Amino acid sequence: IFNLQALEHVNARLLELYPDDEERFDIVLMTNNHAQVGVRLINSINHYGLTIERFCMTGGESPIGYLTAYLTNLYLSADSEKVQEAIEAGIASATMFTANKDVAYSDTQLRVAFDGDAVIFSDESEQIVKEHGLDRFFEHEQLNENKPLAQGPLKGFLEDLGKLQKKFYAKNERLNCPIRTYLVTARSAASSGARVLKTLRSWGLEIDEALFLAGAPKGPILVKIRPHIFFDDQMFHIEGAQKLGTIAAHVPYGVAQKYRKST
């Protein structure tokens, strides 16, 4: 359900620029199937022309324990329980949801879109919204504008993407970089955006585009961006993205999960 052509294009460009450097995307297929199904999986991978050379088949056991051994930067699965287990183990993870309609994705530029709170950042500010309302949230963010937010579960993955981007920048390829990142947040730029941007700056991270929607739906913006994947902690936004053709991934982290389970 995830378009791998853009990933393979990034790898090809990196190999061209850095032939002796192995720091590239490495995809591992992890399944709790038995090893006997391996031939079928290999045949499927070859049929679709995918470059996946590493498999982990656990014979009915959860593969989560192997994630650290594989130095996993991001774990994606359709199994929400395994994703929750990975998040609790401190590994960036999300539950994948297919889009409800087909759209064309770029094969030459990997586009990754992130929500902010409880995804890149901690859920500190979302807790204020849920417990005290928007007015208190705006006041809290303005008072703490110069205090960086704590990191969220996917901060490390954004950092990893940034490291690869800088490899292209070092070769004067900034304008032709095959990786582009987006922050798509329900925050308002005027009342609560400064803290987000200052937090990224304090971490030494860049985001290519920051879109502050002030509560407007995210789906139409994602149609314009056409990301290969969009990460959000709230199923409301995941479902809205799906309807308009975006592959979305739910990050089960933070206070929003508590409110979701109680409704």
Buried (B, 14 or more C-beta within 10 A) or exposed (E): EBBBBBBBBBBBBBEEEBEEEEEBBBBBBBBBBEEEEBEEBBEEBEEEEBEBEEBBBBEEEBBBEBBEEBEBBBBBBEBEEBBBBBBEBEBBBBBBBEBEEEEEBBEEBBBBBBBBBBBBBBBBBBBBBBEEEEEEBBBBBEEBBEEBBEBBBBBBBBBBBBEBBEBBEEBEBEEEBBBBBBBBBBBBBEBBBBBBBBBBEEBEBBBBEBBBBEEEBBBEBBEEBBBBBBBBBBBEBBBBBBBBBBBBBBBBBBBBBEEBEEE
